Amino acid sequence: MKKLLIFIILSVNIMGKSFEGYWLIPSGKTIILITEKNKVFTGHVVWLKDPLYPKGDFMEGEIQVDRKNPDPLLRRRKVMNLKVVGDMQRDPKKSNVLKYGWVYDSWNGKKYYGKAELIEDNILKLRGSLDPWGIVGYSQKCTRVIYPDKYSLPQIN
């Protein structure tokens, strides 16, 4: 019985610290997929509510691209599958925090120091800041996508 209790506690602790998965940005316009490889977390855009520029935009009807990127050679990159979170690693002192990485905002073409914190199992606070300490920046609470088929996304094992 004691071993079973320890197993349950460890399982809940591990599952409760999962950064991997689909995350809906608060605007409801973008979903990113965060994955981990070799203890490094990255995130890519996997769903856009509007994959084409809307009516009235000077690029109306075209596929959304990274048009505000400061590097002119990168401005034609598609937003879909764009890497927007990179080089994040677990904080050795707090298992619910990722840091040391960066976040990229394709809406303004800027890359920021990045940090992510699981504040609940299904709520991820993603922060981009101008300084490495996270003092001057912007945070948003992303929601885990529980039913990926609602967005025509594949299930993750």
Secondary structure, 3 states (H helix, E strand, C coil): CHHHHHHHHHHHHHHCCCCCEEEECCCCCEEEEEEEECCEEEEEEEEECCCECCCCCCCCCCECECCCCCCHHHCCCECCCCEEEEEEEECCCCCCEEEEEEEEECCCCEEEEEEEEEEECCEEEEEEECCCCCCCEEEEEEEECCCHHHHCCCCCC
